[in-house]
């Protein structure tokens, strides 16, 4: 008896192969970045350990870019104190685009910068 892992056991999106899910996430990342007014500092693809992937967009010290991302994709942005630093603000927004989760985030250190992130 042999097992061929290149063929899905069942049909449909739930049976999407990891490489197919990754390629779909790459395509969504391209679509999202093309639609954004700001260029992310980094773009990451992360496995969600269920044969799916999520896109993470990091905007270096630019919470206003996260707010524009949220506006562009009709989602809510949050700005909260960073867990390990009381003078840092973590701004993030998350949505789903074509079945792929997309998160944008920024971290700003310093009380003044943190206050601006919350007010933006």
Secondary structure as UniProt FT lines:
FT   TURN            5..6
FT   HELIX           13..15
FT   HELIX           18..35
FT   STRAND          42..47
FT   STRAND          53..58
FT   TURN            60..61
FT   HELIX           63..72
FT   TURN            73..74
FT   STRAND          77..81
FT   TURN            86..87
FT   STRAND          88..97
FT   TURN            98..99
FT   STRAND          100..109
FT   HELIX           111..119
//
